[in-house]
């Protein structure tokens, strides 16, 4: 049987993926994360899971991606009866201008993408806290 991951992260930028990996390593949480480069990859992965018990607790989507952006992935997830109940966290630079729209589309959380490594570590801590059922403040 496949291992279940608590968080699925979609990030197209290799540097951002690496820094996020470092942050989750620092939190000793890397075994709970699976990372994808594109929205198409995560949708294919989710549709190929043999059982809904393997669905993640949280999907984290970068908004600004080439091809299918995070908003489009969010809409596809929320239109799919099997996937619509998975919590979605969106993150991007300039999130404040998009937050209300993304929440209206079904995002559970919206976070500003940090520019400093400490910001990325703080985001990783918040994402872990969400999965573990702790209260999280969305603003940076």
Phi, psi and omega in degrees: 000146180289151175282144178266141177250140180286324184231131170251126183245131176245115182215121183278339185271121183299320179296317179295321177299317181296313180295321178296320177300316177300319181296314180290331174296316178301326180273004187048050185233009186296332180291346183261000186245139170232133187247141178234152180272332185221161174296323179299320180297316183291322179297317178299314179302309182298319180290340180264358177293135184287343185208142181293343177293346179268359178296149180284164173284333186209137171247130180248121184243126168289134181286314186271094177227147175290161183072236179279113180282172183301325178296321178292320177296316177305312180298317179296319178297317183285340177274349182267117183305324183285334188251349190297339183271357177287133178292139181237131172247129177257146173214146184187161168285144181074027183298328185302330180281343184248347190305311183296321178296314182293323177292325176295330178279351176120004176294136178278328184218151175224131182230146174283134177283122182283157180258345181251154181300325177298325177295319180293318177298319178297320178296316179301319178297319179295318180296318176298316180299321178301311182297326181273007174079018178272157178288135184231135174265127188285327183295151181315000000 
